[in-house]
Amino acid sequence: MRGGRIVAIEPGLPGPARRVIDARGRVVAPGFIDIKTHSDLTLPLYPCAESKVHQGVTTEVVGSCGFTAAPILPGRLELAQQYLAALAPGLPLRETTFADYMDSFPTTSVNTVLQVGHNTLRLMVMGLEDRPPTVYELAVMQHLLQDALEAGALGLSTGLFTPPGAFAEPDEIAALARVLRHQGGDYSTHIRDEADGSFKALREAIFVAEDAGVHVQVVHLKLAGADNWGGGGRLLAEIQAARERGVSIDCDQYPYTTAMTPLRAVLPAWAHEGGIERMLQRLADPKVRADIRAEIGARGLRSWGRVPTWDAVRISHSPASPENVGRTIADVAARRESDPVETLCDLLIADGGATRVLVAAMNEADVSTFVAAPWVLVGSDGRAVAPGGPLALERPHPSSYGTFPRVLGHYVRTLGLLTLPQAVYKMTGGAAQALGLIDRGLLRAGYAADITVFDPATVSDRATYDDPHRYPAGISHVVVNGVVVIDGGRHTGAMPGRVLRRGSAGVA
C-alpha cells in the first residue's frame, strides 16, 4: 500500500517497507461496507467510530430511513430538534444547507457516503401535516433534493413507515425519484410496512424504481409480526423476479430478530399529525389512549405487526427515566401497576417523544433465509458508538457492535448457511457494486486501501441485548485509506476516513 492505495498484490515484494503486517492463517479481505446505518447522527460525537471499525467496517452509508440532520431551513431548527430527539440525542443541530453540512462533516475513522432524508425534506417544507403537498411544496422538496445531489449526496432515503413519510402518497415519492433519475442519484427505502402489508409495500418500491428508472435499495429487509413469520422465501422471490425482469433493485438485512425504533413509531399514524407537541397533547387524553389501545389490539404495532406480549418491546433510551433502560414495557407497566398502553403514553410524554425501544418482531427462520441468499447485502441499521462517551447510558442494539462478525461466525462458521467467500462478497464487492463505488470493495491494484484482517476460526460477535457495548473477537487489523486504524485488536486513534461524494473520483 502506498498513498492510500493498493499498489501491488504479490506473493513476495522486494525492497523495504515501513510496516509489515503478518496475516498468516487469517483472511485478508476488502474493508467491510456497512450499507445501511444511522451513524451520521453519532459520528460527530464518536468520530473514532469504535463500534464499527472494531467489526471491520471501513465505509458506512449514512442518512438512512428518511432521517437526516440536513437540510435545516431558517426558522425550522426547533422543529428538527424535536423530531430527531429520539434518534440523535446529544447531536448539535444547526440551520444548514446540505452542501454546507457535507463540507463540515467531521473527520472520522471511517469513510462515509451521505444520503438526504425524505422525512427531513417534508418536515422542512410541510411539518407533520397529513396531506399531499401543494405544487409549490413539492417543487421546494425537489429543489432541496437537487441541491443535495449536486453537493454529492448518494441519493434519497425514505422512511415511509413513520410520519411525515407515512403521510406521503406513492406519486410524491415518484416525483422526487424523477429528480434522482435526472441527477443520477439512488433511492433507498424503509418500506411503508414491514409486517402485514409488506408485500404491497415492497411492490410500491419496485414501482418507483421502474417508473423513474432509478436504482432502489430496500433496507433492512424483514417480515415483522407473528402472523407473517415464515414468509421470507416468498418476499425474496418477489425481489428476485423484479431483478430478473431488469429492475435495478438490491436489498440488505441485519442478522437479528429485533429492531430498534423510536417508541412513537408504534403508534397509529394519525397520532403524529401536526407535530410532536400535538402528539404529546393527544396522548394525555384518555379517549385517545383508548383508541390507541383498540387499534393496537386489532392490528398490532404499526409497521411491526402483532407481537406475542409487551415483553417484546424493550426500552433502550429514556431521558426522563434512565432507570427503565433495559426493561420491557410489560415490566415497567407491572412496576407501575398500569396498563402497557398507559405506560408507553406516559413514557413518551415524560421524554418529550424521545423514547427509543427494541422490538422483537421477527423470527429466526426468516432471518436465516435472508442471510443465506448470496445477493442480500449486509447493513447493521446501527450507529457508530463506543462503551463510554456522551451516549454511555444508552443501551444500543447489539448490531452496532456485532453485525459483520455475527454473519461470519454464527451464520457461516457455525450454521454453514453460506460460504466464507459468499459472505465476504455480500459485505464488500456486492455492496460496492450496488452503491457505485468504483474503487472500493475489492482487493485490486489501484483500488483504495480499505482492508480488514480476521481469523475465520475465531471471528464472532460478543454484544448482547443486555450487554451491547462489547467489541467482537477475531478481527485483528483494519486499514482505512492505507492507514492502520485497528492494530492487533486496538484502535490507533487514526481518523483517515473521507466523505465519498457521488460524482467524484471513486463514486459513479
C-alpha positions in Angstrom: 0.0 0.0 0.0 1.2 3.5 -0.8 -0.5 6.9 -0.7 -3.8 5.3 0.4 -3.9 2.9 -2.5 -3.1 -0.8 -3.1 -0.1 -0.7 -5.5 0.6 -4.4 -5.8 -0.6 -7.8 -4.7 2.2 -10.3 -5.0 3.5 -13.5 -3.2 6.6 -11.5 -2.2 7.6 -7.9 -2.7 11.2 -6.7 -2.9 12.5 -3.8 -1.1 11.9 -2.2 2.3 8.5 -1.4 3.9 7.7 1.0 6.6 5.4 -1.7 8.1 4.7 -5.3 7.5 1.5 -7.0 8.9 1.9 -10.7 9.5 -1.5 -12.1 8.5 -0.6 -15.8 8.1 -3.6 -18.0 9.0 -6.0 -15.2 8.6 -8.3 -13.8 5.9 -7.2 -10.6 4.3 -10.5 -9.1 2.9 -11.6 -5.8 1.5 -12.8 -3.4 4.2 -16.5 -4.1 5.1 -19.1 -1.7 3.7 -22.0 -1.1 6.1 -24.6 -0.2 3.5 -27.3 0.9 6.0 -26.6 2.9 9.1 -27.6 5.9 11.2 -24.1 6.9 12.1 -24.4 10.4 10.7 -26.3 11.0 14.0 -23.4 9.8 16.2 -20.1 10.3 14.3 -19.9 13.9 15.4 -19.9 12.5 19.0 -17.8 9.4 18.2 -15.5 10.3 15.3 -13.3 7.3 16.0 -16.3 5.1 15.1 -15.1 2.4 17.6 -18.1 0.1 17.3 -17.8 0.0 13.6 -14.1 -0.3 12.8 -13.7 -3.0 15.5 -16.0 -5.1 13.5 -14.1 -4.5 10.2 -16.2 -1.7 8.8 -14.3 0.9 6.7 -17.2 2.6 4.9 -20.7 3.5 6.1 -23.7 4.6 4.2 -25.5 7.1 6.4 -28.7 9.2 6.3 -31.0 6.2 6.2 -34.7 5.8 6.6 -35.5 9.4 5.7 -33.8 10.8 8.8 -31.0 13.3 8.2 -29.6 16.3 10.1 -29.7 18.4 6.9 -31.0 20.4 5.3 -32.4 22.5 8.1 -34.1 25.7 6.8 -34.2 29.0 8.6 -36.8 29.0 11.4 -37.1 25.2 11.4 -34.3 24.3 13.8 -36.6 23.7 16.8 -38.9 21.5 14.7 -35.9 19.4 13.6 -34.6 19.1 17.1 -37.9 17.8 18.4 -38.3 15.4 15.6 -34.8 13.9 15.8 -34.6 13.8 19.6 -35.3 10.1 19.8 -32.7 9.3 17.1 -30.0 11.8 17.7 -29.7 12.6 21.5 -26.8 14.9 22.1 -26.2 15.8 18.5 -25.8 19.5 18.0 -28.1 20.6 15.1 -27.9 23.9 13.2 -29.6 25.6 10.3 -27.7 24.4 7.2 -27.8 23.6 3.6 -26.9 20.1 2.6 -23.8 21.4 0.8 -22.6 23.1 4.0 -23.4 20.0 6.0 -21.3 17.8 3.8 -18.5 20.3 3.7 -18.4 20.5 7.5 -18.9 16.8 8.2 -16.3 15.8 10.8 -13.1 13.8 10.1 -13.7 10.2 11.3 -12.1 6.8 11.2 -14.4 5.5 8.5 -15.4 6.6 5.0 -19.0 8.0 4.8 -21.5 8.0 2.0 -24.3 10.5 2.7 -27.9 10.4 1.7 -30.6 13.1 2.1 -33.7 12.1 4.0 -37.3 12.5 2.7 -38.7 12.8 6.2 -36.4 15.7 6.8 -37.3 17.4 3.4 -41.0 17.0 4.1 -40.6 18.2 7.7 -38.8 21.3 6.5 -41.5 22.1 3.9 -44.7 20.8 5.4 -44.1 20.0 9.0 -46.0 16.9 10.2 -49.2 17.6 8.1 -51.2 14.6 6.9 -52.0 15.8 3.3 -50.5 15.8 -0.2 -48.0 18.6 -0.9 -49.1 21.6 -3.0 -47.5 22.1 -6.3 -45.2 24.7 -4.7 -44.3 22.5 -1.7 -43.4 19.6 -4.0 -41.3 21.9 -6.1 -39.4 23.1 -3.0 -38.7 19.5 -1.9 -37.5 18.7 -5.4 -35.2 21.7 -5.3 -33.8 20.8 -1.9 -33.2 17.2 -3.2 -31.4 18.5 -6.3 -29.2 20.8 -4.1 -28.2 17.8 -2.0 -27.4 15.7 -5.1 -25.4 18.4 -6.6 -23.4 18.6 -3.3 -22.5 15.0 -3.7 -25.3 13.1 -1.8 -25.6 9.5 -3.0 -29.4 9.9 -3.3 -32.7 10.0 -1.4 -33.7 7.8 1.5 -37.3 7.4 2.7 -38.8 6.1 5.9 -42.4 5.5 4.8 -43.2 3.6 8.0 -43.5 6.7 10.1 -44.7 10.3 9.7 -44.1 12.5 7.9 -43.0 9.9 5.3 -46.1 7.8 6.1 -48.3 10.8 5.0 -46.7 10.8 1.5 -48.5 9.0 -1.3 -46.6 7.0 -3.9 -46.9 9.7 -6.5 -45.0 12.1 -4.3 -42.1 9.7 -4.0 -42.2 9.0 -7.7 -42.0 12.8 -8.4 -38.9 13.0 -6.2 -37.4 9.9 -7.8 -37.6 11.6 -11.2 -35.1 14.2 -9.8 -32.9 11.3 -8.9 -33.1 9.9 -12.4 -32.1 13.3 -13.9 -29.2 13.7 -11.5 -28.0 10.0 -11.4 -28.9 9.5 -7.8 -30.0 6.4 -5.9 -33.1 5.6 -3.9 -33.1 3.7 -0.6 -36.3 3.0 1.3 -37.5 1.7 4.6 -40.7 0.5 3.0 -44.1 1.6 4.2 -44.9 -1.6 6.0 -42.7 -4.5 7.1 -45.5 -6.5 8.7 -49.0 -7.3 7.4 -48.6 -5.0 4.4 -45.0 -5.9 3.5 -45.7 -7.3 0.0 -47.8 -4.3 -1.0 -45.1 -2.0 0.4 -42.3 -3.9 -1.5 -44.3 -3.5 -4.7 -44.5 0.2 -4.2 -40.7 0.4 -4.0 -40.4 -1.7 -7.2 -42.9 0.6 -8.9 -40.9 3.7 -8.0 -37.7 2.1 -9.4 -39.4 1.1 -12.6 -41.4 4.3 -13.1 -38.5 6.6 -12.6 -35.8 4.3 -13.9 -33.6 4.5 -10.7 -31.8 2.1 -8.6 -33.6 1.2 -5.4 -32.2 -0.3 -2.2 -34.8 -1.9 0.1 -33.2 -1.5 3.5 -33.2 -4.0 6.5 -35.4 -6.5 4.7 -37.7 -8.2 7.2 -41.1 -9.8 7.9 -42.3 -8.4 11.2 -45.3 -9.6 13.2 -46.0 -13.2 14.3 -48.8 -13.5 11.7 -46.2 -13.1 8.9 -43.4 -15.3 10.1 -42.2 -17.9 7.6 -42.9 -15.8 4.5 -39.2 -14.7 3.9 -38.8 -17.0 0.9 -41.8 -15.5 -0.8 -40.6 -12.0 -0.2 -37.2 -12.8 -1.6 -38.9 -14.4 -4.7 -40.7 -11.1 -5.4 -37.4 -9.2 -5.4 -35.7 -11.8 -7.4 -38.5 -11.7 -10.0 -38.1 -8.0 -10.3 -34.3 -8.3 -10.7 -34.8 -10.9 -13.5 -37.1 -8.6 -15.5 -34.5 -5.8 -15.3 -35.4 -3.8 -12.3 -32.3 -2.2 -10.6 -33.1 -3.4 -7.1 -31.0 -4.5 -4.1 -31.7 -5.2 -0.5 -29.9 -5.6 2.8 -30.6 -7.0 6.2 -29.2 -7.3 9.7 -28.8 -10.7 11.3 -31.0 -10.2 14.3 -34.7 -10.8 15.2 -35.1 -7.5 17.0 -35.3 -4.0 15.6 -34.6 -0.6 17.1 -37.1 2.3 16.6 -38.5 5.4 18.3 -41.3 4.3 20.6 -43.6 6.8 19.0 -43.3 4.7 15.7 -45.5 2.0 17.2 -48.4 4.5 17.4 -51.1 4.8 14.7 -50.1 7.4 12.1 -52.9 9.7 12.9 -51.5 10.2 16.4 -48.5 12.0 14.9 -50.4 14.6 12.8 -49.4 18.2 13.5 -46.1 17.6 15.2 -44.5 16.3 18.4 -46.3 18.7 20.7 -49.7 17.9 19.3 -48.9 14.2 19.6 -48.0 14.6 23.2 -51.1 16.6 23.9 -53.2 13.8 22.3 -51.5 11.1 24.4 -52.7 12.8 27.6 -56.3 12.3 26.5 -57.9 9.1 27.9 -60.1 8.8 24.8 -57.1 8.9 22.6 -55.4 6.3 24.7 -58.4 4.1 24.4 -58.4 4.5 20.6 -54.7 3.6 20.5 -55.3 0.5 22.7 -58.1 -0.6 20.5 -56.1 -0.2 17.3 -53.1 -1.9 18.6 -55.3 -4.7 19.9 -56.8 -5.2 16.4 -53.8 -4.6 14.2 -50.7 -4.9 16.3 -47.9 -2.3 16.4 -47.8 -0.1 13.3 -45.2 -1.5 10.9 -44.3 -4.2 13.4 -47.5 -6.3 13.4 -48.6 -8.4 16.2 -46.0 -9.2 18.9 -46.6 -12.0 21.4 -46.6 -9.8 24.5 -45.3 -6.4 25.6 -42.2 -8.2 26.8 -41.2 -7.9 23.1 -40.7 -4.1 23.5 -37.6 -3.2 25.5 -36.6 0.4 26.3 -33.1 1.4 25.1 -33.2 5.2 25.7 -35.4 7.2 28.0 -34.1 10.7 29.0 -36.6 11.2 31.8 -36.4 7.6 33.2 -32.9 6.2 32.7 -33.7 3.6 35.4 -36.0 1.9 32.9 -33.4 1.4 30.2 -33.2 -2.3 29.6 -36.6 -3.0 30.9 -39.6 -4.1 28.8 -42.9 -2.2 28.5 -44.5 -5.1 30.3 -42.1 -4.9 33.2 -42.4 -1.1 33.6 -46.2 -1.4 33.4 -46.2 -4.1 36.1 -43.9 -2.0 38.4 -46.3 1.0 37.9 -49.4 -1.2 38.3 -50.5 0.2 35.0 -51.7 -0.8 31.6 -49.0 -1.2 28.8 -50.6 1.4 26.6 -50.9 3.8 29.5 -47.3 3.2 30.3 -45.9 3.8 26.8 -48.0 7.0 26.6 -46.7 8.2 29.9 -43.1 7.4 28.9 -43.5 9.4 25.6 -44.9 12.4 27.4 -42.2 12.4 30.1 -39.5 12.0 27.4 -40.9 14.6 25.0 -41.3 11.9 22.4 -37.6 10.9 22.6 -38.1 7.3 24.0 -36.4 4.6 21.9 -37.1 0.9 22.1 -36.0 -2.5 20.8 -38.9 -4.5 19.3 -38.5 -8.3 19.0 -40.8 -8.7 16.0 -39.0 -11.1 13.6 -38.3 -14.8 13.7 -35.0 -16.6 13.2 -36.2 -18.8 10.3 -36.8 -15.7 8.1 -33.5 -14.0 9.2 -31.7 -17.2 8.2 -33.4 -17.3 4.9 -32.3 -13.7 4.1 -28.7 -14.4 5.3 -28.4 -17.5 3.1 -29.2 -15.5 -0.1 -25.8 -14.5 -1.5 -27.2 -11.4 -3.1 -28.8 -10.0 0.1 -26.3 -7.4 1.3 -25.4 -6.7 4.9 -26.3 -3.5 6.8 -26.2 -3.0 10.5 -29.0 -0.4 10.9 -26.8 0.6 13.8 -24.7 3.7 14.8 -21.1 4.3 15.4 -20.7 4.4 19.2 -18.3 3.3 22.0 -18.7 2.0 25.5 -18.1 5.4 27.1 -18.8 9.0 25.9 -22.0 11.1 25.8 -24.3 8.1 25.0 -22.9 5.7 27.6 -26.2 5.4 29.4 -28.0 4.2 26.3 -28.4 0.5 25.6 -27.9 0.3 21.8 -28.9 -2.6 19.5 -26.0 -5.1 19.5 -25.9 -4.7 15.7 -23.9 -1.6 16.2 -21.1 -3.8 17.6 -21.7 -7.2 16.1 -23.4 -7.4 12.7 -20.5 -8.4 10.5 -18.7 -10.8 12.8 -22.1 -12.4 13.6 -22.6 -13.2 9.9 -19.0 -14.6 9.6 -19.1 -16.5 12.9 -22.6 -17.7 13.6 -24.1 -18.0 10.2 -21.0 -19.0 8.2 -18.8 -21.0 10.5 -21.4 -22.4 12.9 -24.5 -22.8 10.8 -22.9 -23.1 7.3 -25.7 -21.1 5.6 -23.3 -19.7 3.1 -19.6 -19.9 2.2 -17.0 -17.6 3.5 -16.3 -16.1 0.1 -20.1 -15.5 -0.4 -20.3 -13.8 3.0 -17.3 -11.5 2.4 -18.6 -10.5 -1.1 -22.0 -9.6 0.4 -20.1 -7.2 2.8 -17.7 -5.8 0.2 -17.8 -6.2 -3.6 -21.6 -6.7 -3.7 -22.2 -3.6 -1.6 -19.7 -1.5 -3.6 -21.4 -2.5 -6.9 -24.9 -1.6 -5.5 -23.5 1.8 -4.4 -21.5 2.5 -7.5 -18.2 2.7 -5.6 -15.8 2.0 -8.4 -12.5 1.8 -6.4 -13.6 0.0 -3.2 -15.0 -3.4 -2.3 -12.2 -5.4 -3.9 -8.5 -6.1 -3.3 -7.0 -4.9 -6.5 -4.1 -2.8 -7.6 -5.1 0.8 -7.9 -8.1 0.5 -5.5 -8.4 2.3 -2.2 -6.5 0.5 0.5 -9.5 -0.4 2.8 -8.6 -3.7 4.3 -9.9 -6.0 7.1 -7.9 -8.9 8.5 -9.7 -11.5 10.6 -9.3 -15.0 11.9 -12.1 -17.2 10.3 -11.8 -19.7 13.2 -12.5 -17.2 16.0 -14.3 -14.2 14.5 -17.5 -13.8 16.4 -19.9 -11.2 17.9 -20.0 -10.7 21.6 -22.5 -7.9 22.0 -25.9 -8.9 23.5 -29.1 -7.1 24.2 -28.3 -7.0 27.9 -24.6 -6.1 27.4 -24.4 -4.5 24.0 -21.2 -2.4 24.5 -18.8 -5.3 23.7 -16.4 -5.4 20.8 -16.2 -8.6 18.7 -13.5 -11.2 18.6 -11.2 -12.3 15.8 -10.6 -9.0 13.9 -7.0 -8.1 14.3 -6.3 -5.3 11.8 -8.4 -2.7 9.9 -6.9 -0.3 7.3 -8.8 2.7 6.0 -7.3 4.6 3.0 -3.9 3.0 3.7 -3.8 4.0 7.4 -4.0 1.3 10.1 -6.9 2.1 12.4 -7.2 -1.3 14.2 -3.8 -2.7 15.1 -3.7 -6.0 16.9 -7.3 -5.5 18.0 -6.7 -2.0 19.4 -7.8 1.3 17.9 -4.8 3.5 17.0 -6.8 6.8 17.2 -6.3 7.4 13.5 -9.1 9.1 11.6 -8.3 8.7 7.9 -11.9 8.4 6.7 -13.3 10.5 3.9 -16.7 11.7 2.8 -17.3 9.9 -0.5 -19.3 12.1 -2.8 -21.4 11.0 -5.8 -19.9 12.2 -9.0 -16.4 12.5 -7.5 -13.5 10.2 -8.0 -14.4 6.7 -6.9 -18.2 7.1 -6.9 -20.2 6.6 -10.0 
